[in-house]
């Protein structure tokens, strides 16, 4: 049996804060503590961001969590990214 290689190299983000977006729209940020080849991710000091119907965003603290890799859509660092306008969206 050969060892399965991870499709993501998250070593550079260990012990740094990252954001994980899931299928279904959930979004969690936390300090990356570990991951495996299936993109199962362990976050410490995790917080879920919940967007309310009125447009406000609230947070819920979780502490230590394991994110199931098959539900992960996007992983990115919390610091060093910025949102840009979608040039194809109609105004």
N, CA, C and O atoms as CSV, one atom per row, in Angstrom:
chain,resi,resn,atom,element,x,y,z
A,1,UNK,N,N,0.832,-1.188,0.000
A,1,UNK,CA,C,0.000,0.000,0.000
A,1,UNK,C,C,0.873,1.246,0.000
A,1,UNK,O,O,1.859,1.324,0.732
A,2,UNK,N,N,0.511,2.203,-0.811
A,2,UNK,CA,C,1.247,3.459,-0.825
A,2,UNK,C,C,0.508,4.488,0.025
A,2,UNK,O,O,-0.715,4.461,0.160
A,3,UNK,N,N,1.289,5.382,0.584
A,3,UNK,CA,C,0.707,6.440,1.405
A,3,UNK,C,C,0.089,7.490,0.493
A,3,UNK,O,O,0.720,7.937,-0.465
A,4,UNK,N,N,-1.150,7.883,0.792
A,4,UNK,CA,C,-1.850,8.881,-0.012
A,4,UNK,C,C,-1.278,10.261,0.284
A,4,UNK,O,O,-1.148,10.642,1.447
A,5,UNK,N,N,-0.937,11.012,-0.760
A,5,UNK,CA,C,-0.425,12.362,-0.591
A,5,UNK,C,C,-1.577,13.344,-0.401
A,5,UNK,O,O,-2.650,13.186,-0.984
A,6,UNK,N,N,-1.339,14.344,0.414
A,6,UNK,CA,C,-2.340,15.371,0.632
A,6,UNK,C,C,-2.422,16.288,-0.576
A,6,UNK,O,O,-1.408,16.595,-1.203
A,7,UNK,N,N,-3.624,16.721,-0.897
A,7,UNK,CA,C,-3.784,17.655,-2.010
A,7,UNK,C,C,-3.453,19.079,-1.583
A,7,UNK,O,O,-3.288,19.954,-2.433
A,8,UNK,N,N,-3.354,19.323,-0.281
A,8,UNK,CA,C,-2.980,20.637,0.245
A,8,UNK,C,C,-1.726,20.514,1.090
A,8,UNK,O,O,-1.574,19.551,1.841
A,9,UNK,N,N,-0.832,21.477,0.975
A,9,UNK,CA,C,0.334,21.536,1.851
A,9,UNK,C,C,0.102,22.666,2.843
A,9,UNK,O,O,0.380,23.829,2.549
A,10,UNK,N,N,-0.403,22.321,4.006
A,10,UNK,CA,C,-0.747,23.326,5.014
A,10,UNK,C,C,0.335,23.484,6.081
A,10,UNK,O,O,0.130,24.193,7.066
A,11,UNK,N,N,1.484,22.831,5.896
A,11,UNK,CA,C,2.556,22.922,6.895
A,11,UNK,C,C,2.955,24.357,7.196
A,11,UNK,O,O,3.261,24.688,8.341
A,12,UNK,N,N,2.955,25.209,6.183
A,12,UNK,CA,C,3.361,26.599,6.384
A,12,UNK,C,C,2.399,27.374,7.267
A,12,UNK,O,O,2.743,28.452,7.752
A,13,UNK,N,N,1.194,26.845,7.486
A,13,UNK,CA,C,0.189,27.529,8.290
A,13,UNK,C,C,-0.004,26.916,9.678
A,13,UNK,O,O,-0.879,27.352,10.427
A,14,UNK,N,N,0.803,25.909,10.030
A,14,UNK,CA,C,0.676,25.307,11.357
A,14,UNK,C,C,0.881,26.364,12.433
A,14,UNK,O,O,1.792,27.187,12.336
A,15,UNK,N,N,0.036,26.341,13.456
A,15,UNK,CA,C,0.029,27.293,14.568
A,15,UNK,C,C,-0.288,28.723,14.138
A,15,UNK,O,O,0.001,29.668,14.872
A,16,UNK,N,N,-0.877,28.890,12.957
A,16,UNK,CA,C,-1.355,30.194,12.507
A,16,UNK,C,C,-2.861,30.103,12.310
A,16,UNK,O,O,-3.416,29.016,12.153
A,17,UNK,N,N,-3.513,31.260,12.320
A,17,UNK,CA,C,-4.968,31.288,12.148
A,17,UNK,C,C,-5.324,31.156,10.672
A,17,UNK,O,O,-4.757,31.835,9.816
A,18,UNK,N,N,-6.286,30.256,10.391
A,18,UNK,CA,C,-6.789,30.055,9.038
A,18,UNK,C,C,-8.309,30.116,9.067
A,18,UNK,O,O,-8.926,30.045,10.130
A,19,UNK,N,N,-8.899,30.246,7.894
A,19,UNK,CA,C,-10.355,30.221,7.743
A,19,UNK,C,C,-10.698,29.004,6.896
A,19,UNK,O,O,-10.047,28.735,5.886
A,20,UNK,N,N,-11.728,28.271,7.316
A,20,UNK,CA,C,-12.198,27.091,6.587
A,20,UNK,C,C,-13.660,27.324,6.226
A,20,UNK,O,O,-14.485,27.607,7.096
A,21,UNK,N,N,-13.976,27.203,4.938
A,21,UNK,CA,C,-15.361,27.309,4.486
A,21,UNK,C,C,-15.835,25.922,4.084
A,21,UNK,O,O,-15.101,25.161,3.453
A,22,UNK,N,N,-17.085,25.596,4.460
A,22,UNK,CA,C,-17.642,24.268,4.254
A,22,UNK,C,C,-18.767,24.288,3.225
A,22,UNK,O,O,-19.338,25.336,2.926
A,23,UNK,N,N,-19.072,23.102,2.688
A,23,UNK,CA,C,-20.285,22.937,1.885
A,23,UNK,C,C,-21.462,23.371,2.756
A,23,UNK,O,O,-21.508,23.038,3.940
A,24,UNK,N,N,-22.388,24.089,2.198
A,24,UNK,CA,C,-23.542,24.536,2.969
A,24,UNK,C,C,-23.377,25.927,3.523
A,24,UNK,O,O,-24.325,26.475,4.087
A,25,UNK,N,N,-22.186,26.531,3.382
A,25,UNK,CA,C,-22.016,27.920,3.759
A,25,UNK,C,C,-21.421,28.206,5.120
A,25,UNK,O,O,-21.197,29.374,5.440
A,26,UNK,N,N,-21.154,27.208,5.933
A,26,UNK,CA,C,-20.554,27.487,7.239
A,26,UNK,C,C,-19.126,27.980,7.068
A,26,UNK,O,O,-18.435,27.619,6.116
A,27,UNK,N,N,-18.696,28.818,8.018
A,27,UNK,CA,C,-17.346,29.373,7.981
A,27,UNK,C,C,-16.779,29.366,9.392
A,27,UNK,O,O,-17.410,29.863,10.324
A,28,UNK,N,N,-15.578,28.797,9.546
A,28,UNK,CA,C,-14.930,28.669,10.845
A,28,UNK,C,C,-13.497,29.175,10.721
A,28,UNK,O,O,-12.833,28.931,9.714
A,29,UNK,N,N,-13.026,29.874,11.740
A,29,UNK,CA,C,-11.613,30.254,11.766
A,29,UNK,C,C,-11.006,29.723,13.056
A,29,UNK,O,O,-11.702,29.550,14.056
A,30,UNK,N,N,-9.713,29.467,13.024
A,30,UNK,CA,C,-9.022,28.975,14.203
A,30,UNK,C,C,-7.553,28.755,13.917
A,30,UNK,O,O,-7.089,28.940,12.792
A,31,UNK,N,N,-6.829,28.358,14.946
A,31,UNK,CA,C,-5.396,28.106,14.839
A,31,UNK,C,C,-5.187,26.670,14.364
A,31,UNK,O,O,-5.642,25.727,15.011
A,32,UNK,N,N,-4.500,26.506,13.236
A,32,UNK,CA,C,-4.275,25.184,12.650
A,32,UNK,C,C,-3.323,24.375,13.525
A,32,UNK,O,O,-2.185,24.780,13.763
A,33,UNK,N,N,-3.802,23.232,14.000
A,33,UNK,CA,C,-2.988,22.350,14.833
A,33,UNK,C,C,-2.564,21.084,14.100
A,33,UNK,O,O,-1.577,20.453,14.479
A,34,UNK,N,N,-3.295,20.706,13.057
A,34,UNK,CA,C,-2.926,19.516,12.309
A,34,UNK,C,C,-3.892,19.251,11.178
A,34,UNK,O,O,-4.982,19.820,11.124
A,35,UNK,N,N,-3.470,18.361,10.256
A,35,UNK,CA,C,-4.305,17.961,9.124
A,35,UNK,C,C,-3.770,16.647,8.594
A,35,UNK,O,O,-2.671,16.223,8.952
A,36,UNK,N,N,-4.551,16.004,7.738
A,36,UNK,CA,C,-4.092,14.748,7.144
A,36,UNK,C,C,-4.307,14.770,5.636
A,36,UNK,O,O,-4.725,15.786,5.080
A,37,UNK,N,N,-4.026,13.663,4.983
A,37,UNK,CA,C,-4.104,13.572,3.524
A,37,UNK,C,C,-5.531,13.734,3.003
A,37,UNK,O,O,-5.725,14.095,1.843
A,38,UNK,N,N,-6.521,13.474,3.837
A,38,UNK,CA,C,-7.914,13.613,3.426
A,38,UNK,C,C,-8.469,15.005,3.730
A,38,UNK,O,O,-9.670,15.241,3.602
A,39,UNK,N,N,-7.600,15.913,4.126
A,39,UNK,CA,C,-7.917,17.299,4.473
A,39,UNK,C,C,-8.822,17.396,5.704
A,39,UNK,O,O,-9.552,18.375,5.860
A,40,UNK,N,N,-8.778,16.396,6.567
A,40,UNK,CA,C,-9.380,16.548,7.887
A,40,UNK,C,C,-8.486,17.535,8.625
A,40,UNK,O,O,-7.267,17.367,8.642
A,41,UNK,N,N,-9.070,18.553,9.229
A,41,UNK,CA,C,-8.310,19.658,9.794
A,41,UNK,C,C,-8.646,19.808,11.271
A,41,UNK,O,O,-9.814,19.767,11.656
A,42,UNK,N,N,-7.608,19.983,12.103
A,42,UNK,CA,C,-7.789,20.222,13.532
A,42,UNK,C,C,-7.504,21.695,13.801
A,42,UNK,O,O,-6.419,22.193,13.503
A,43,UNK,N,N,-8.496,22.387,14.372
A,43,UNK,CA,C,-8.366,23.804,14.715
A,43,UNK,C,C,-8.532,23.990,16.213
A,43,UNK,O,O,-9.392,23.361,16.831
A,44,UNK,N,N,-7.711,24.852,16.795
A,44,UNK,CA,C,-7.856,25.237,18.197
A,44,UNK,C,C,-8.338,26.685,18.233
A,44,UNK,O,O,-8.126,27.434,17.279
A,45,UNK,N,N,-8.977,27.076,19.312
A,45,UNK,CA,C,-9.542,28.415,19.466
A,45,UNK,C,C,-10.474,28.741,18.299
A,45,UNK,O,O,-10.472,29.860,17.786
A,46,UNK,N,N,-11.270,27.753,17.885
A,46,UNK,CA,C,-12.129,27.898,16.707
A,46,UNK,C,C,-13.353,28.748,17.005
A,46,UNK,O,O,-13.920,28.702,18.096
A,47,UNK,N,N,-13.746,29.532,15.989
A,47,UNK,CA,C,-14.944,30.359,16.054
A,47,UNK,C,C,-15.725,30.165,14.772
A,47,UNK,O,O,-15.153,30.139,13.682
A,48,UNK,N,N,-17.044,30.028,14.906
A,48,UNK,CA,C,-17.913,29.969,13.731
A,48,UNK,C,C,-18.516,31.343,13.512
A,48,UNK,O,O,-18.942,32.007,14.457
A,49,UNK,N,N,-18.546,31.761,12.252
A,49,UNK,CA,C,-19.162,33.029,11.892
A,49,UNK,C,C,-20.532,32.737,11.307
A,49,UNK,O,O,-20.659,31.976,10.348
A,50,UNK,N,N,-21.560,33.350,11.894
A,50,UNK,CA,C,-22.936,33.099,11.490
A,50,UNK,C,C,-23.513,34.387,10.928
A,50,UNK,O,O,-23.550,35.409,11.614
A,51,UNK,N,N,-23.962,34.339,9.684
A,51,UNK,CA,C,-24.567,35.515,9.068
A,51,UNK,C,C,-26.071,35.475,9.315
A,51,UNK,O,O,-26.758,34.534,8.917
A,52,UNK,N,N,-26.559,36.508,9.974
A,52,UNK,CA,C,-27.974,36.602,10.310
A,52,UNK,C,C,-28.770,37.069,9.092
A,52,UNK,O,O,-28.198,37.585,8.132
A,53,UNK,N,N,-30.084,36.886,9.135
A,53,UNK,CA,C,-30.939,37.303,8.034
A,53,UNK,C,C,-30.939,38.808,7.832
A,53,UNK,O,O,-31.161,39.281,6.717
A,54,UNK,N,N,-30.692,39.573,8.897
A,54,UNK,CA,C,-30.674,41.034,8.780
A,54,UNK,C,C,-29.336,41.564,8.266
A,54,UNK,O,O,-29.152,42.777,8.168
A,55,UNK,N,N,-28.393,40.662,7.934
A,55,UNK,CA,C,-27.109,41.062,7.378
A,55,UNK,C,C,-25.988,41.163,8.391
A,55,UNK,O,O,-24.823,41.272,8.009
A,56,UNK,N,N,-26.316,41.128,9.690
A,56,UNK,CA,C,-25.287,41.174,10.726
A,56,UNK,C,C,-24.600,39.827,10.853
A,56,UNK,O,O,-25.166,38.793,10.499
A,57,UNK,N,N,-23.378,39.847,11.362
A,57,UNK,CA,C,-22.623,38.604,11.566
A,57,UNK,C,C,-22.363,38.430,13.050
A,57,UNK,O,O,-21.955,39.376,13.724
A,58,UNK,N,N,-22.598,37.224,13.569
A,58,UNK,CA,C,-22.287,36.920,14.955
A,58,UNK,C,C,-21.277,35.781,15.003
A,58,UNK,O,O,-21.075,35.076,14.014
A,59,UNK,N,N,-20.644,35.607,16.160
A,59,UNK,CA,C,-19.630,34.563,16.334
A,59,UNK,C,C,-20.064,33.590,17.416
A,59,UNK,O,O,-20.771,33.952,18.357
A,60,UNK,N,N,-19.624,32.345,17.261
A,60,UNK,CA,C,-19.844,31.329,18.291
A,60,UNK,C,C,-18.511,30.646,18.542
A,60,UNK,O,O,-17.898,30.137,17.603
A,61,UNK,N,N,-18.044,30.621,19.793
A,61,UNK,CA,C,-16.770,29.992,20.157
A,61,UNK,C,C,-16.940,28.489,20.309
A,61,UNK,O,O,-17.902,28.022,20.918
A,62,UNK,N,N,-15.994,27.731,19.751
A,62,UNK,CA,C,-16.030,26.275,19.841
A,62,UNK,C,C,-14.857,25.696,20.623
A,62,UNK,O,O,-15.022,24.668,21.281
A,63,UNK,N,N,-13.702,26.303,20.577
A,63,UNK,CA,C,-12.518,25.720,21.201
A,63,UNK,C,C,-11.809,24.810,20.215
A,63,UNK,O,O,-11.463,25.249,19.118
A,64,UNK,N,N,-11.583,23.557,20.576
A,64,UNK,CA,C,-10.880,22.595,19.730
A,64,UNK,C,C,-11.885,21.823,18.872
A,64,UNK,O,O,-12.826,21.233,19.403
A,65,UNK,N,N,-11.690,21.823,17.543
A,65,UNK,CA,C,-12.606,21.131,16.638
A,65,UNK,C,C,-11.834,20.346,15.586
A,65,UNK,O,O,-10.683,20.655,15.275
A,66,UNK,N,N,-12.493,19.323,15.044
A,66,UNK,CA,C,-11.979,18.574,13.901
A,66,UNK,C,C,-12.938,18.819,12.743
A,66,UNK,O,O,-14.136,18.553,12.852
A,67,UNK,N,N,-12.407,19.325,11.635
A,67,UNK,CA,C,-13.207,19.614,10.442
A,67,UNK,C,C,-13.100,18.432,9.487
A,67,UNK,O,O,-11.998,18.032,9.114
A,68,UNK,N,N,-14.228,17.878,9.093
A,68,UNK,CA,C,-14.246,16.721,8.202
A,68,UNK,C,C,-13.835,17.142,6.791
A,68,UNK,O,O,-14.448,18.032,6.201
A,69,UNK,N,N,-12.810,16.509,6.259
A,69,UNK,CA,C,-12.222,16.891,4.990
A,69,UNK,C,C,-13.169,16.863,3.815
A,69,UNK,O,O,-13.052,17.695,2.916
A,70,UNK,N,N,-14.117,15.920,3.792
A,70,UNK,CA,C,-15.032,15.831,2.652
A,70,UNK,C,C,-16.012,17.002,2.597
A,70,UNK,O,O,-16.673,17.204,1.578
A,71,UNK,N,N,-16.115,17.775,3.679
A,71,UNK,CA,C,-17.011,18.933,3.714
A,71,UNK,C,C,-16.283,20.251,3.471
A,71,UNK,O,O,-16.920,21.293,3.315
A,72,UNK,N,N,-14.949,20.210,3.439
A,72,UNK,CA,C,-14.159,21.433,3.286
A,72,UNK,C,C,-14.162,21.879,1.829
A,72,UNK,O,O,-13.867,21.093,0.928
A,73,UNK,N,N,-14.500,23.160,1.603
A,73,UNK,CA,C,-14.464,23.726,0.248
A,73,UNK,C,C,-13.253,24.615,0.044
A,73,UNK,O,O,-12.584,24.517,-0.985
A,74,UNK,N,N,-12.952,25.496,1.018
A,74,UNK,CA,C,-11.884,26.479,0.875
A,74,UNK,C,C,-11.122,26.594,2.184
A,74,UNK,O,O,-11.711,26.575,3.264
A,75,UNK,N,N,-9.792,26.715,2.071
A,75,UNK,CA,C,-8.935,26.970,3.230
A,75,UNK,C,C,-8.012,28.121,2.850
A,75,UNK,O,O,-7.363,28.086,1.804
A,76,UNK,N,N,-7.955,29.154,3.714
A,76,UNK,CA,C,-7.046,30.269,3.434
A,76,UNK,C,C,-6.602,30.914,4.746
A,76,UNK,O,O,-7.291,30.800,5.760
A,77,UNK,N,N,-5.443,31.596,4.728
A,77,UNK,CA,C,-4.962,32.243,5.953
A,77,UNK,C,C,-5.846,33.415,6.333
A,77,UNK,O,O,-6.365,34.119,5.467
A,78,UNK,N,N,-6.014,33.621,7.632
A,78,UNK,CA,C,-6.868,34.709,8.113
A,78,UNK,C,C,-6.221,36.066,7.839
A,78,UNK,O,O,-6.914,37.032,7.520
A,79,UNK,N,N,-4.911,36.139,7.960
A,79,UNK,CA,C,-4.183,37.387,7.728
A,79,UNK,C,C,-3.516,37.310,6.356
A,79,UNK,O,O,-2.958,36.276,5.987
A,80,UNK,N,N,-3.575,38.390,5.619
A,80,UNK,CA,C,-2.906,38.421,4.326
A,80,UNK,C,C,-3.831,38.222,3.148
A,80,UNK,O,O,-3.367,38.096,2.015
A,81,UNK,N,N,-5.141,38.192,3.390
A,81,UNK,CA,C,-6.097,38.081,2.292
A,81,UNK,C,C,-7.059,39.257,2.375
A,81,UNK,O,O,-7.305,39.800,3.451
A,82,UNK,N,N,-7.589,39.633,1.245
A,82,UNK,CA,C,-8.581,40.702,1.221
A,82,UNK,C,C,-9.635,40.373,0.179
A,82,UNK,O,O,-9.356,39.712,-0.821
A,83,UNK,N,N,-10.831,40.837,0.425
A,83,UNK,CA,C,-11.925,40.614,-0.503
A,83,UNK,C,C,-11.852,41.620,-1.643
A,83,UNK,O,O,-11.615,42.807,-1.418
A,84,UNK,N,N,-12.053,41.146,-2.854
A,84,UNK,CA,C,-12.053,42.048,-4.010
A,84,UNK,C,C,-13.430,41.997,-4.667
A,84,UNK,O,O,-14.176,41.029,-4.515
A,85,UNK,N,N,-13.744,43.054,-5.396
A,85,UNK,CA,C,-15.044,43.114,-6.086
A,85,UNK,C,C,-15.057,42.114,-7.233
A,85,UNK,O,O,-14.041,41.910,-7.897
A,86,UNK,N,N,-16.205,41.492,-7.464
A,86,UNK,CA,C,-16.379,40.556,-8.558
A,86,UNK,C,C,-16.618,41.343,-9.842
A,86,UNK,O,O,-17.638,42.022,-9.964
A,87,UNK,N,N,-15.690,41.264,-10.808
A,87,UNK,CA,C,-15.859,42.077,-12.021
A,87,UNK,C,C,-16.992,41.584,-12.912
A,87,UNK,O,O,-17.426,42.322,-13.796
A,88,UNK,N,N,-17.487,40.368,-12.714
A,88,UNK,CA,C,-18.551,39.814,-13.530
A,88,UNK,C,C,-19.936,39.972,-12.919
A,88,UNK,O,O,-20.939,39.680,-13.570
A,89,UNK,N,N,-19.997,40.433,-11.670
A,89,UNK,CA,C,-21.281,40.654,-11.009
A,89,UNK,C,C,-21.905,41.931,-11.552
A,89,UNK,O,O,-21.226,42.945,-11.717
A,90,UNK,N,N,-23.199,41.873,-11.826
A,90,UNK,CA,C,-23.876,43.064,-12.312
A,90,UNK,C,C,-24.172,43.997,-11.147
A,90,UNK,O,O,-24.567,43.551,-10.069
A,91,UNK,N,N,-23.986,45.262,-11.361
A,91,UNK,CA,C,-24.128,46.262,-10.291
A,91,UNK,C,C,-25.554,46.529,-9.929
A,91,UNK,O,O,-25.825,47.345,-9.048
